[in-house]
Amino acid sequence: MENHSQDEDFKAHLLATNEQFRQLSEQHAHLKHQIEEIESKPHVTGEDELEEQRLKKLKLHIKDEMNEIIASYRHAAVH
């Protein structure tokens, strides 16, 4: 549990101090919103499903980039 709390501390610090992390976080939130809009439609078309898959892959890629920044920050904080 401490690791999760520590990660949240790292994220808060990075949002305040790291422009790249802040931009990635904003992109991640925007993609999440777009995905939720598609999922909330009463009738999802095949085109919608393809777009949702594309957005989810992009969102995951951004999340991976954010996690890499957190990991490098964590590593630097330990050493």
C-alpha positions, 0 to 999 in steps of 0.5 A: 500500500505504501508503494501506491501512496508513494506513486501518488506523491511522485505523480503530484510532484511531477504534475507540479514540476515536469511539463512533459508529465503534465502534458501526458496526464492531460492527454490521458485524461482527454483520451479517457473522456473520448473513450467514455463518450463512445461507450456511453452511446446507445448505439455503437457503430463498427467505426466507433468500435475501431476508434475506441480501440485506437484511443485505448491503445493510444491511452495505454501508450501514454500511460506507459510513458507516464509510468516510465517517467515515474520509474526514473523519478523513483530511481533518482529519488532512491539514489 
